[in-house]
């Protein structure tokens, strides 16, 4: 804080806790924030969230994450029940409302509350777009589409500091990053409902209309290219739609175990990624490069970008399981070396004749942290992707940010397919044909 340079009749700020004789001489009238880069004003400087109010900053950051968690769970269940497109539309509308209202917040309580609902709606958008992207593409293109989406997200991550530097104020930045969601309202006319979801939930009337729409758009001949498909589909129109709740996954023999294992892998990957990042940023004082905000930010973003590029190459040659195993081994090695080798170096650095020093230990720590961030990011992403591919279409959205699809040929648990999907031989032929239709 500064020493009242503004003067006037501004009442003095409360003195900090008494830690000596100098505390009684504190006559502060305004806070002076040394913001290094990016925004000139943020929520901390706007509402003086320091000292006794510093805990409100953590609540404001945590509220968005809590909103995302609840959004993934609730909007996922709704999307599996009523469809992907309605959830996408309502999520876009409400994120525009809550996102723009966040920029008009008058206090930190209003800001944190609205951020919760903003994260809730954002989860619905991310989830439904993932499901629609992959359920509308052939199975062989799933991983490619997922990586393209990841690279687009990386592009936004690289652009964010530049937008912050241009906006200078957090309210302007908040409004700027929300306004593009207006263009996403056009997605209602661009993306059709997922044909795989319609077939899996036995909504054959809607599936029939969508198939006819696909044949017209792809300029296919209904009498030749899809001969016999529509009559077979019409025989199933009397069947009632069948919706499924995720709790039924507990009744399967193997699927729920695979899902739990992959979810734990994802939790471990993303969790230890944060630990590696904190370890690398802990050397800011001794490494001048990391003291710069932009260098710090772009280092983390670049590691994630390189990790995505490496995933494309590794999955191409080793497949999903081989790639996941490789990155898990690298993550474990980086973690063990970070714990074991650095402790050994620290032990020998206490001896003057050993040639070891604290600078050597710091360099090794940074190197292992970078390798760990690189590998753990891939572990988390591949675990989620793998989990989605073994998850049936009817409950895919509820699994979280999942970029996959499970055709009937991929369901390994025999007790799952009949109970959840009710597909007989005729419907299975229709399903396989829709794969070919989307491929064309």
N, C-alpha and C positions, 0 to 999 in steps of 0.2 A: 504494500500500500504506500501511497504517497503522502506528503506532509501538508496537505491542504493548500495546494497551489491555486485552487479555484477561488478560495476566499469566500466572502459573502456570509450569509446567515445559515449556511448548511450545517445541520447538527453533526457533531463528531460521531464517527462510527464506534461501535463497542470495542473496547480494548481487548487484546488477546489475553489468554490466561496469564496470571501473574507469575513470571519466571525471574523476576529481578527488580532492581530499582528503576530500570529504564521503562518498565511497563507503565508507570504512573505518568510519564511524560509524553505518552502517545496521544496525539490529537489529530487523528486521520479523518478526512472528509470525503475521500474517494479512493477506489481501488485502481491500481495501475497494473494492467495485465500485459505481460511480455509474450504476446503471441508471435511465434517465430515465423510461421508460414501459413499459406492458405487463407482462411477466413480472418477478417479483421475483427468481426464480432461473432461470438457463438453463445450458446445457452449459458455457459459459465459466466461470461462477462456481462451478459444481459441481466441476469438475476443474481449475480454475486454468489455463486455456488461454491464458496470456499469456507475454510475453517469449520464452524459448526454446521454449515449447510453442504459440506462437501459430499456427504452420503447421498444426497439427492441426485448427484451426477450418475452414480452407479445404478440407482433406481431407474433413471431415464434411459440408460443404455440397456438395462436388463429387461425393461418393459417390451421393447421390440422383439427380443429373443423369445420371451414368454408368449407373445402374440403369435410368433411364427410356429411355436410348438403346438399351441392349441389350434391354430389355423390348419396345420397339416393333418391333425387328427380329425377335426370336425368337418372341414371342407372335403377331406378325403372320403369320409363315410357318405357325405351328401352326394358327392360326385359319382360314387359307385351306386347310389340309390336312384338318383334322378337324371344322371347323365353329366357329361363333361361340359358341354356348351352352356347350359344354364348357370352352373357354378362359375364358369369363366366370366360370363356377362355380369352377373351380380357382383363378383369380386372386383371387376374393373370399375363399375359404377361407384361402389362404396370406397374403394381406395382413392378415387378422385375426391370424394367428399371428405374423408378423414385426412388424406394427405394435404389438401389445401387448407383444411382447418388447423392442422398442426402449425402451419406457417403463421397463423393468426393467434397463437396461444398467448395468453396474458400472464400466465404463471407456470411454474415448473410442474405443478400438479396436473394442470390441463394438458401440458405438453406430454407428460409421461402416459397419461390415460389415452390420449389420442394416438400415441405411438404404438400402444398395445393393439388397438383396432387396425392401425395401418399395417402392422406386421401380420395380423390375422388375415386381412384381405390379400396381402402380398403372397402369403403361403398358398391361398386358393388359386391365384394366377399362376404361380410357378408350377404347382402340382398339375393343374388341368392342362396347361400348355405342354408339359412333359408327356402326359398320357396321350394327348391328341397327336403330338408330333410323331410319337412312335407307333401308335396304333393305326395311323393313316399311312404308314410306309411299310414296304416289304420287310420280312424278318431279317434278310441279309443286310439291310441298310441301317439297322437300329443303332449300332455302335457309331457309325459314321455320322448319323444325324445327331446323336448325343454329343459327339465331339465338336461338331459345328456349333451347336448351342453353347457349349462350354467356351469356345473361342469368342463367340459374340459377347458372352458375359465378361470374359477377360478384357475385351475391347472397352466395355463400359468401365471396368475397374481402372484401366489405364487413363481413361479420359476424366475420371472424377476429380483428381487434384487440379487439373486445368480449369474445370468448371468452377471449383471452389475459389481459385485465384481470381477468376473473372467476376464472380458474383460478389465476393468480399463480405457479404452478410448471409447468415445462415437462413434467414427467412426467404431471401431471394433464391438461394440454392434449393431450398425445400420446394418452393413453387416450381422451379425450373425442372427438377427431376420428376415431378408429378405430372406436369402438363403433357408429356408424350403419351401418357396412358389414354388420352383422348383418341389418339390414332388406333389404339387397340380395340376400340368399339367396332371398328371395321372387321375385326376377326369373326364377328357373328356371321357375316356373309362370306368370309373367306374359308373358314374351317367348317366342314360338315360334322355331324355327330359321328362318333367312332362306330364304324360298322362292326368291328370285333365286339364291342361292348353290347351293341344291339343284338347280335347273334347269341352271345353268351348268356344274356338275360332273357332270351326267347321273345324279343319284341320283333316278330317277323313281319308285321305290317309296315312298321317304320323301316325295317331292313329292306323290304321289297321296294319301297319308294326310293331309298338311297341307292340301291343297285341299279334301278332304272335311270336315276340321275347320273350315275357313273358311266353307264353305257352310252348315254347321250354325249357327255363331256368327252369321253374317249373315242367317240365315233365308232362304236362297235355295233355290229348287226345283231339285234335281239333274236332273229330267227336262225342265225348261224353260229355266232360266237358263244352265245349263252343258251343255246337250244336245250330245253328240258329243265333249266334251272328255275325259272319262274313258276312253272306248274308244280315242281317239287316243293318250292317255297310256299305256294298257296295251300298245299296240303297241311302245312303246319300252322296256318293262321288261327285255327281254333284253340291252339294252346295258349294258356294265360302267361303273361310275363312273370318271370321268376327272379326275384331279387335275393341277394345273399348278404349276410352279415359276416364280418371278419371273425367273429367269435367261433365260427364253424371250423376255422383252421385248426383249432385245438383238437378236433376229432380226427385229424389225419395222422397217418403213421410217421411219415418222414418229412413232409413238407414244412411243418411248423418248426422242427428241429433245425433244418437247413436255414430257415428264415431267422431264427434266433441267433445261430452261429454267425451269419452274415451281418446281422444288425450289431452284434458285439464287435465284429471286425471293423465295421464302419465307425462305431463309437470310439474304438481304440485308435483307429487311424486319425480321425479328426481331433480327438482329444490330445493325443501325443503330438500332433502337428502344432497345436497351440503351445504345448510345453517347449518344443524345439524353438518356436518363434520367440517365446519369452527368454529362452536361454541365449539366443543370438542377440536380441536387443539388450540384454544385460551387460553387454560389453561396449555400450555407447561411449563411455568415458575414455576407454583405452583405444578405441578404433574411431578416428576422426570421421570416417565416411558415414558411420551410422549415427552421428550426431545430427546430420542433415535430415530434415523431415522427408523431403522428396526422395533422397537416396534410400532411406529406411523403407518408405512405402513401396517404391518401385523394385527394390530388392525382393521383398516378399511377393509382389505380384509377378515378377519375372520367374521366380522359383515355381510358382503355380503354373505359369505358362509352359515352362520347360517340362514340367511333370505331365501336362496334358499331351504335349508333343511326343514324349517318351511312351506314354500309354498307347498312342496310335501305332507306333512301331512295334512295341512288345506284343500287343494283342494281335497284331497282324501275323506275327510269326509263332507266338506261343499260345495264343488263345486266351480266353478269359481266366481260366483256372491257373494256367501257367504264369500269366502276367501277375495275377493276384499273389501267387506264391512267391514269385521273384521279389516283388515290392515289399511283401511282408518280411522276407529274409533281410532285405536291405534296411528296413526300419528297425528290426531287432538288432542288427549289427551296429547301426548308428547309436542306438540307445545303450547297448552294452559298452561300446567304446567310450561313449560320453560319461558313463558312470565309472567304469573300471579303469580305463587307460588314463583318464584325466586325474583320477585319485592317485595313480601310480606316479604320474609326472609331478603332481603337487608334492608327493612325499619326497621325491629325489630333488626337487627344486630347493628344498631346505638345506641341502648340502652344497657348499660353494664349489666343490671340485666336480660336481656331476655334469656341469654344462647345461643344466636345465634352468629355466627361468619362468617367471609368471607370464611373460609375453609369449613364450612357446605354448604354454598351457592355454592361453586365450585364443591363439591361432587355431590350435587343434579343436577347441570347443566350438569356435565359429564354423570350422569346416564340417565337423560332425553334425552341427545343427542344420546346416544347409542341406546335407545329404538326408538327414532325418525328415526335414520339411518336404523335400522332393519326393521321397518314397512314401511317407505317410499320407500325403495328399492323394497319391495314386491308389493307396490301399483303401481309403475312404470312398473315393469315387467308384472304383471297381467293385467294391463290396455292395454298394447301393445298386449298381447296374446289374450285377449278378443276382442279387436278391429279387430285382424286378423281373428278370427273365424266368425265374422259376415260380413266380407268383401268377396265378390265373387272372385273366382280364377282369373278372367280376369284382375283385377286391384289390386291384392294383393301386388305385389312388390312395387308399388308406395307408399304404406302406410308407408314404412320405415322398420326398423328392426323388422319384424313381424313373429312370430313363429306359425302361424295357417293356417287353410284352411276352406273354407266354401263350403260344399256340398249343393246340391239343397234343401235337406231336412231342411237345417239350414237357408235359406233365408226367413226372416219374411216379407219382403216388397214385396208384390205381383207385384207391378209395375216394379220391378227390373228384375226379372228372365226372362220374355219373351223378354223384350227390349234388354237385354244385351247378353243373352245366346241363345235365339231362340230355345229352346229345346222342342220337342214334346214328345208324350208318348213313341215312339220308342227309341228316343235318351235318354230319362230318364231311360229306362230299361237298355240300354247299359251302362249308367253312373253307375247305381247301381251295374251292373255286374263287372265293373272295380274295384269297392271297394272290392268285394269278391276276385277278381283275385289278387289284391295287398296283400290282407290278407293271401292268400295261399302262 
